[in-house]
Amino acid sequence: MALHEHRNIVYLVFVCIMHVLHMGVIMTGAMLTQLLYAFIMLSVLLLIGTILRAKLVFFQKVFLPASVIGGFIGLLAGPIVWAGGGVQFPAEWLITWGALPGVLIVPVVASVPLGLKLGTGKAAGRTSANVIKMLCIGLIVYFVQVLIGLSAQAVFSNAYGLYPTFGYELAKGYAGGHGTAGVVGSFLYSIGEPYWEVAQGVTVATATFGIVGGMILGIIFINIMARKGQTAVLQKPGEIPEDLAKGIQLDPAKQKSAGLDTTINSSIESLSFHLSVILLACGIAYLLMNWVQANNIPIITQVPVWTYAIAVMFGVNYAIYKMGISSLIDNKTKSRITGLLTDYAVVAAIASMPVRAVITFIVPILYMVVLGFVLSAIVLVLLTKYFVPEYYVERIVGVWGFSTGVFITGIMLLKICDPEYKSPVLNDMSIAFSFNSMIVFILMPIIFNLMITASLMTTTITVLGMTAASCIVLFISNRAAAKGR
């Protein structure tokens, strides 16, 4: 690339940053200090969660993250549950915690396309076919969960006075985990819906049911299939290593690297470089969103910022590859950054959850949770066994994990029946999950807007159409893979 082209890129980056800073709110030293205090308390809750995960067997059995444990400790100890009693967290902290997930989740979502690439060649072609099929199956399960939420609207709306978007939290909590609670709250807040905080809390509730129930039911399924001799790698379930169960690694010999140093630290830390790339994409995304809203461009005016962020990051990722500097991007380092942001987003969302408002809807929530487990399991088992029979048990538990909990849930379940990851499932599942995440984030504002502006019947028919489209792609990819053998 010519020198003047590099200069143009640097100039564009500088202009983008200046515009983003200009649009920001000027914070005083006192405000920044209060923000720091709020983060300090969240850090204390994370440490408490880490200790409890390492010490209590129940948390180890269900692989409950330290952020979830710490968040509930903060919630149960604070004034939200005790109506003014308990630990008197300052009101500023609670306000900050409630808003924080919607802010932190933007760079998390934006980072998904960074460093993403698929292999080439014959082996990759077979892998790609399995990835597409696992992606379609995951999407079908997701849409089934959306439909279950819509059925809750039909069954309980009159009796419980449900708000217009109630029910979508099942799919967001199950398929996205606690981190997406901030996404739900942020979007509803951005379009002026007054119930955004309650919806964020309901998403936390469904995510909690999903991650605990998904892990327990997944382990039961693995045990049953192992006894029947259906697991491809092991004849009996493998044991999760103690360090993974406890969530800490005390043996220095087993401690793994946090990522590659792709930069020279005397110039810039590798973490700083990766975070800068992610935040650059976020800054450009905010610029685009503000420009669209300022010009009142039809259709896309209410598109949330993370949709722009994903699109921008695809462009950034493409530019990085075209400049021949893709080796500077390390996926493990990127994952460390997004993991850090997600931990704080989750503990903040749970600690600030409006629990009394959420309990008001406990009956429809339980209806969605139970039906969500049952129908998700049926659909997943039937489709996977028919369309991806190779390592089908391992594929089922992997997709089940990220369809009811988070990606790490799928990894942990897979590790039980494939301890050394000898099957190709982990690779296929990882790529499928990445595309799945991007698609559901892009579809989220569409479904939310339908639930707010259109009738329940129209929304249901539209989601059924999305389900049918996923089924068609699944059939086509299966036929194409069969012809290619």
C-alpha positions in Angstrom: 0.0 0.0 0.0 1.3 3.5 -0.9 2.4 5.9 1.8 -0.3 8.5 0.9 -3.0 5.8 1.3 -1.7 5.0 4.8 -1.8 8.7 5.6 -5.4 8.9 4.4 -6.4 6.0 6.7 -4.7 7.6 9.7 -6.4 10.9 8.9 -9.8 9.2 8.7 -9.2 7.4 12.0 -8.3 10.8 13.7 -11.4 12.5 12.3 -13.6 9.7 13.5 -12.2 9.8 17.0 -12.6 13.6 17.2 -16.2 13.4 16.1 -17.0 10.7 18.6 -15.3 12.7 21.4 -17.2 15.9 20.3 -20.5 14.1 20.6 -19.7 12.7 24.1 -20.8 14.2 27.4 -18.1 16.0 29.3 -17.7 14.4 32.7 -16.4 16.1 35.8 -13.7 14.6 38.0 -16.4 13.8 40.7 -18.5 11.9 38.1 -15.5 9.9 37.0 -14.6 9.1 40.6 -18.2 7.8 41.2 -17.9 5.8 38.0 -14.7 4.3 39.4 -16.3 3.5 42.7 -19.1 1.7 40.9 -16.6 -0.4 39.0 -14.7 -1.1 42.2 -17.8 -2.5 43.8 -18.5 -4.6 40.7 -14.9 -5.9 40.9 -15.5 -6.9 44.6 -18.7 -8.8 43.5 -16.7 -10.6 40.8 -14.0 -11.6 43.3 -16.7 -12.9 45.7 -18.3 -14.9 42.8 -14.8 -16.3 41.9 -14.3 -17.5 45.5 -17.8 -19.0 45.8 -17.4 -20.8 42.4 -14.1 -22.3 43.6 -15.5 -23.4 47.0 -19.1 -24.5 46.5 -19.8 -27.8 44.6 -23.2 -26.7 43.3 -21.8 -23.8 41.4 -19.1 -26.1 40.0 -21.6 -28.6 38.8 -23.7 -26.2 36.9 -20.7 -24.1 35.7 -22.3 -20.9 36.9 -19.9 -18.0 36.0 -18.4 -15.9 38.7 -20.1 -12.8 37.2 -23.6 -14.4 37.6 -22.8 -15.5 41.2 -21.4 -12.1 42.1 -24.3 -10.3 40.5 -26.9 -12.2 42.5 -24.8 -11.6 45.7 -25.0 -7.9 44.9 -28.7 -8.1 44.2 -29.6 -10.1 47.2 -27.5 -8.0 49.5 -28.6 -4.6 48.2 -31.5 -2.2 48.6 -33.5 -3.5 45.5 -34.5 -6.8 47.2 -34.7 -5.3 50.7 -36.7 -2.2 49.7 -34.4 0.3 51.1 -32.6 -2.1 53.5 -29.6 -4.3 53.1 -26.3 -2.8 51.9 -27.0 0.7 50.9 -25.4 1.0 47.5 -25.6 4.7 46.4 -28.3 5.4 43.9 -25.7 6.6 41.4 -24.1 3.2 41.4 -27.4 1.4 40.8 -28.2 3.8 37.9 -24.7 3.2 36.5 -25.0 -0.5 36.9 -28.4 -0.5 35.1 -27.1 1.4 32.1 -23.6 -0.3 31.9 -24.6 -3.5 30.2 -26.1 -1.7 27.2 -22.9 0.3 26.8 -20.3 -2.5 27.3 -22.2 -4.9 25.1 -21.5 -2.7 22.0 -17.8 -3.5 21.7 -18.5 -7.1 22.6 -20.9 -7.5 19.6 -18.7 -5.3 17.4 -15.7 -7.6 17.9 -17.4 -10.8 16.5 -16.2 -10.4 12.9 -12.7 -9.3 13.8 -10.2 -12.0 12.8 -13.0 -14.1 11.3 -12.0 -16.3 8.4 -12.8 -19.6 6.8 -10.4 -22.1 5.3 -10.3 -23.2 1.7 -9.9 -26.5 -0.1 -11.7 -29.8 -0.1 -11.5 -30.4 3.6 -12.7 -26.9 4.3 -15.6 -27.5 1.9 -16.8 -30.4 4.0 -16.3 -28.4 7.1 -18.3 -25.5 5.6 -21.2 -27.8 4.8 -21.4 -28.9 8.4 -21.0 -25.4 9.7 -23.9 -24.2 7.5 -26.1 -27.1 8.7 -25.2 -26.4 12.4 -25.9 -22.8 11.8 -29.3 -23.4 10.3 -30.2 -25.9 13.1 -29.2 -23.3 15.7 -31.3 -20.6 14.0 -34.3 -22.9 13.8 -34.0 -23.6 17.6 -33.7 -19.8 18.1 -36.9 -19.1 16.1 -38.8 -21.8 18.0 -37.8 -20.0 21.2 -39.1 -16.7 19.7 -42.4 -18.4 18.8 -42.7 -19.8 22.3 -42.3 -16.2 23.6 -45.0 -15.0 21.2 -47.3 -17.8 22.4 -46.8 -16.4 25.9 -48.2 -13.1 24.7 -51.3 -14.9 23.4 -51.8 -16.9 26.6 -51.0 -14.5 29.3 -51.3 -10.9 27.9 -54.7 -10.2 29.3 -54.2 -11.8 32.7 -50.8 -10.2 33.4 -50.9 -7.0 31.3 -47.7 -8.0 29.5 -45.8 -5.2 27.7 -45.6 -5.4 23.9 -42.2 -7.1 23.6 -42.6 -9.6 26.4 -41.6 -13.1 25.3 -38.6 -12.2 23.1 -36.5 -12.4 26.3 -36.7 -16.2 26.2 -34.7 -16.4 22.9 -32.4 -13.6 23.9 -31.6 -15.0 27.4 -31.4 -18.6 26.2 -29.4 -18.1 23.0 -27.4 -15.1 24.2 -26.9 -15.5 28.0 -26.8 -12.8 30.6 -24.7 -10.5 28.4 -27.6 -9.9 26.0 -29.7 -8.5 28.8 -27.8 -5.3 28.2 -28.5 -5.5 24.5 -32.3 -5.8 25.1 -32.3 -3.0 27.7 -30.2 -0.8 25.5 -32.3 -1.2 22.4 -35.6 -0.6 24.2 -34.2 2.4 26.0 -32.9 3.9 22.7 -36.4 3.8 21.1 -38.0 5.2 24.2 -39.8 2.2 25.7 -40.4 2.9 29.4 -40.2 -0.8 30.4 -36.6 -1.3 29.2 -35.3 -2.0 32.6 -37.9 -4.7 33.3 -37.3 -6.3 30.0 -33.5 -6.3 30.8 -34.4 -8.0 34.1 -36.6 -10.6 32.5 -33.8 -11.5 30.1 -31.5 -12.0 33.1 -34.1 -14.3 34.6 -34.4 -16.5 31.4 -30.7 -16.5 31.0 -30.2 -17.8 34.5 -32.8 -20.5 34.0 -31.2 -21.3 30.7 -27.6 -21.6 31.8 -28.4 -23.7 34.9 -31.0 -25.9 33.4 -29.1 -26.2 30.1 -26.0 -27.5 31.9 -27.9 -30.0 34.1 -30.1 -31.3 31.2 -27.1 -31.5 28.9 -25.2 -33.6 31.4 -28.2 -36.0 31.9 -28.5 -36.3 28.1 -24.7 -37.2 27.7 -25.0 -39.8 30.4 -28.0 -41.4 28.8 -26.4 -41.5 25.3 -23.1 -42.7 26.6 -24.8 -45.7 28.3 -26.5 -46.5 25.0 -23.1 -46.4 23.2 -24.1 -43.4 21.0 -21.1 -41.1 21.9 -18.5 -41.3 19.1 -15.4 -40.7 21.2 -16.1 -42.1 24.7 -18.1 -45.1 25.9 -18.7 -43.3 29.2 -18.8 -39.6 30.1 -15.5 -38.0 30.8 -14.9 -36.1 34.0 -14.5 -32.3 33.9 -11.0 -31.4 35.2 -11.0 -29.9 38.7 -9.6 -26.6 37.5 -12.4 -26.1 35.0 -15.0 -27.0 37.6 -13.6 -24.6 40.1 -12.8 -21.8 37.6 -9.3 -21.2 38.8 -5.9 -22.7 37.9 -3.4 -22.9 40.8 -0.8 -25.1 39.0 1.6 -22.7 37.2 2.5 -25.6 34.8 -1.0 -25.7 33.5 -1.7 -22.0 33.3 -2.2 -21.1 29.6 -1.2 -18.0 27.7 -3.7 -15.2 27.6 -2.9 -14.6 23.9 -0.1 -13.7 21.5 1.9 -10.5 21.7 1.3 -9.3 18.2 2.8 -5.9 18.9 6.0 -4.7 20.6 5.2 -3.6 24.1 7.6 -0.6 23.9 5.3 0.8 21.2 1.8 -0.4 22.3 0.5 -3.3 24.4 -1.2 -6.0 22.3 -4.3 -5.7 24.5 -4.3 -1.9 23.8 -4.0 -2.4 20.1 -6.9 -4.9 19.9 -9.1 -2.8 22.1 -8.3 0.3 20.0 -9.4 -1.6 16.8 -12.6 -2.7 18.5 -13.4 0.8 19.8 -12.5 2.4 16.5 -15.3 0.3 14.8 -17.6 1.3 17.6 -16.8 5.0 17.1 -17.5 4.8 13.4 -20.7 2.9 14.1 -21.9 5.6 16.4 -21.1 8.2 13.7 -23.1 6.3 11.2 -26.1 5.8 13.5 -26.1 9.5 14.5 -25.9 10.6 10.9 -28.8 8.3 9.9 -31.0 9.5 12.8 -30.1 13.1 12.2 -31.2 12.8 8.5 -34.2 10.7 9.5 -33.5 8.0 6.9 -36.5 5.7 6.5 -36.5 2.0 7.6 -33.0 2.1 9.2 -33.6 5.0 11.6 -34.2 2.6 14.5 -31.4 0.2 13.7 -29.4 -0.2 16.9 -25.7 0.7 17.1 -24.4 -2.8 17.3 -25.8 -3.6 13.9 -23.8 -0.8 12.5 -20.8 -2.0 14.6 -20.9 -5.5 13.1 -21.1 -4.1 9.5 -18.3 -1.7 10.2 -16.1 -4.4 11.7 -16.6 -6.6 8.6 -15.1 -3.6 6.7 -12.3 -3.1 9.2 -11.5 -6.9 9.1 -11.4 -6.8 5.3 -9.1 -3.8 5.3 -6.8 -5.5 7.8 -6.5 -8.5 5.5 -6.1 -6.4 2.3 -3.2 -4.5 4.0 -1.5 -7.8 4.8 -1.5 -7.2 8.6 -4.0 -9.9 9.6 -1.2 -11.5 11.8 -1.6 -8.6 14.2 -5.1 -9.9 15.2 -5.1 -12.6 17.7 -8.4 -14.2 18.4 -7.5 -15.3 21.9 -6.5 -11.7 22.8 -9.8 -10.5 21.4 -11.7 -13.1 23.4 -9.9 -11.9 26.6 -11.1 -8.3 26.0 -14.7 -9.3 25.2 -14.7 -11.7 28.1 -13.6 -8.9 30.5 -16.3 -6.5 29.2 -19.0 -9.3 29.3 -18.1 -10.1 33.0 -18.7 -6.5 34.0 -21.8 -6.2 31.9 -23.3 -9.4 33.4 -22.5 -8.6 37.1 -23.9 -5.1 36.6 -27.1 -6.3 34.9 -27.9 -8.8 37.7 -26.9 -6.5 40.6 -29.3 -3.8 39.3 -32.2 -6.1 38.2 -35.6 -4.8 39.2 -36.5 -8.1 40.8 -39.9 -7.0 42.1 -41.1 -6.1 38.6 -39.7 -9.3 37.2 -41.4 -11.5 39.8 -44.7 -10.0 38.7 -44.3 -12.0 35.5 -43.0 -15.2 37.1 -45.8 -17.4 35.8 -45.4 -16.5 32.0 -41.6 -16.7 32.5 -41.8 -20.3 33.9 -44.2 -21.2 31.0 -41.6 -20.0 28.5 -38.7 -21.6 30.3 -40.2 -25.1 30.5 -41.6 -25.1 27.0 -38.3 -23.6 25.8 -36.3 -26.5 27.1 -38.8 -29.2 25.8 -39.3 -27.9 22.3 -35.6 -26.8 21.8 -34.5 -30.4 22.8 -37.0 -32.1 20.4 -36.1 -29.9 17.5 -32.4 -30.1 18.1 -32.3 -33.9 18.4 -34.5 -34.6 15.4 -32.7 -32.2 13.0 -29.2 -33.0 14.1 -29.6 -36.7 14.0 -31.0 -36.6 10.5 -29.0 -33.8 8.8 -25.6 -34.2 10.6 -25.4 -37.8 11.7 -21.6 -37.8 12.0 -20.8 -37.1 15.7 -24.4 -36.2 16.1 -24.4 -36.5 20.0 -21.4 -34.2 20.2 -23.1 -31.7 17.9 -26.3 -31.8 19.8 -24.7 -31.0 23.1 -22.6 -28.2 21.5 -25.6 -26.4 19.9 -27.7 -27.1 23.0 -25.1 -25.4 25.1 -25.1 -22.1 23.2 -28.9 -22.3 22.5 -29.8 -22.4 26.2 -26.8 -20.8 27.9 -23.6 -19.3 26.4 -20.9 -20.5 24.1 -18.8 -21.7 27.0 -21.7 -24.0 28.1 -21.5 -25.7 24.8 -17.8 -26.1 25.1 -18.1 -27.6 28.6 -20.7 -30.1 27.6 -18.7 -31.1 24.6 -15.6 -31.6 26.8 -17.6 -34.1 28.9 -18.1 -36.4 25.9 -15.0 -35.4 23.9 -12.4 -34.4 26.6 -9.6 -33.9 24.1 -11.7 -32.4 21.4 -10.7 -35.1 18.9 -13.9 -34.6 16.9 -14.3 -31.7 14.4 -17.3 -30.5 16.4 -15.6 -27.7 18.3 -14.3 -26.0 15.1 -17.7 -26.4 13.3 -19.6 -25.2 16.4 -17.3 -22.1 16.9 -17.8 -20.9 13.4 -21.5 -21.6 13.4 -21.9 -19.8 16.7 -20.1 -16.7 15.3 -22.4 -16.4 12.3 -25.4 -17.3 14.5 -24.6 -14.5 16.9 -24.3 -11.9 14.0 -27.6 -13.0 12.4 -29.7 -12.9 15.6 -28.3 -9.5 16.5 -29.2 -8.2 13.1 -32.7 -9.7 13.3 -33.3 -8.4 16.8 -34.5 -4.9 16.0 -36.7 -6.2 13.2 -38.5 -8.6 15.6 -38.7 -6.0 18.3 -40.2 -3.5 16.0 -42.7 -6.0 14.7 -43.8 -6.8 18.3 -44.2 -3.1 19.0 -45.9 -1.9 15.8 -47.6 -5.0 14.2 -50.2 -7.4 15.4 -49.3 -10.6 17.1 -50.5 -12.6 14.1 -48.3 -10.6 11.7 -45.2 -11.0 13.9 -45.9 -14.8 14.3 -46.2 -15.3 10.5 -43.0 -13.3 9.9 -41.1 -15.4 12.4 -42.6 -18.6 10.9 -41.3 -17.3 7.5 -37.8 -16.9 9.0 -38.0 -20.5 10.4 -39.1 -21.8 7.0 -36.2 -20.0 5.3 -33.7 -21.6 7.7 -35.2 -25.0 7.0 -34.9 -24.4 3.2 -31.3 -23.5 3.5 -30.7 -26.6 5.7 -32.3 -28.8 3.1 -30.3 -27.2 0.2 -27.0 -27.4 2.1 -27.7 -31.1 2.9 -28.4 -31.9 -0.7 -25.3 -30.0 -1.9 -23.2 -31.8 0.7 -24.6 -35.2 -0.4 -23.8 -34.5 -4.1 -20.3 -33.4 -3.2 -19.3 -36.6 -1.5 
